[in-house]
């Protein structure tokens, strides 16, 4: 293990991810620190994982903090220069950290975020420019399921905006970094696999919660960065489309479709009226 790896702490935010999280942990060098923030309050997961993996520390949150706030809690416990934000349904390929290390040397540590490349369509990224010899691309944003954050280059009190519960908190972080002239790169030869939507147990309540928060976060993000008029322009067509789909769901007695669009509408309505991102799976 090189000095670069010694200076990394992995942060995993989990919500009943015990069906998949072990595979993620096993893909990480066993000498590298891993902090897991478990949002479900399940102490069994803490006892089991800490006993099985000597490099793992599990924090049991008192309530479901969501993705951004959960990551902030994990980051606050890290003592290393770098934190690697990783979803429980993602796994590192063998070359992942070594290629990030090469990029760190190439860039002379002048980056706020480094992200690996992906084997599927869950994120390849925007507007890359300044291609370096090692195939390192500067980008506007990266997806939040796998990214190495250089804490020395970020001066925010909180890394993630805790108003988000789910979705777009990493895009918001990247936007704030770019606004402060920070640099974000994708390392093409650093590989990772991400299953997508497998980090939590697969229940309909969680699916409804995702739909609610996607709409809430979409409005909040655009309002924050581009103003309320732009946020309404971007979301109002989605609002009326969900009304139409809700109506057809009712007419066809399709309960699942009806509920999904009801929750999408409700998420947007709460954002429009300035309410926080309050919905949790246990509220449904």
C-alpha positions, 0 to 999 in steps of 0.5 A: 500500500502506497502513501496515497492509499494510506491517506484515503478513507472510504465513505459508504452511506448505507440503508439496509444494504447488507445484501450487497455491501460486502462485495463492495468492501471486499473490492477495497484494499483491506489496509484502507480505512472504511467508514460506513454510515448506516441510516437504518439504525440496524445495530446488527449490521454494525456488529457483523461488519466490524467483526468481519472486516478489521478496516471497517468502522460502522456509524449507526445514525439516530435517524435516516440522514439521507445521502448528503448528510450521511456522507458529511457525517462520515467525512467528519470522522475521517482523518485523511486528506482524501475521502472516497465516496462510494455507493454500496452497490459499486465495486472497484476494479483492481487498477482503480486506485493505482490509476487514480494515484498516477493521475494524482501525481500527474496533476500534482495534487491540483484537483478537488475531485477525481473520479473513475470511469464506468463500465455502464451508462451511469454517468459519462460525463460532460464537456471534457477538455484538456486531455492529458497524456494519461487520459485524464479529462477535466469535466463539469461534474461527476456522479456521486456513487464513486468519487475521490475528494481532496479535502485540502482543496475544498473549504466548504463548512459542509461538503454536501448541502444537507437540504438534499436528502437524495439526488443531485447533491453531488451535482450541486457539490460539483457546481459549487466547486467549479464556481470556486475555480476548483478542478474535477477530473475523470481518469479514463483508465481507472475502472469501477462497476456500478449496478445502479439502484441496488444499494437499498432493499428493493421495495415499492416504498423506496421507489416512491421515495426516490420519485418524490425526492427526484422531483423535489431535488430537481426544483431545489437544485435549479432554484439554488443555482439558476433562480426560481424562474428557471426552476419553474421552467424546468419542472412545470412540464414534468408537473403537468405530465405527472397529472396526466399520467396520474389521471390515466393511472386512475382510469386504468386502475393501475395502482402502481403507476398512480402512486408513482405519479402522485408522489412525483407531484407531491415532491414538486408541490412541496418544493414549490411551497418551500417545504424541506425534503421531509419524506422518508420510506417509513412515512409512506 
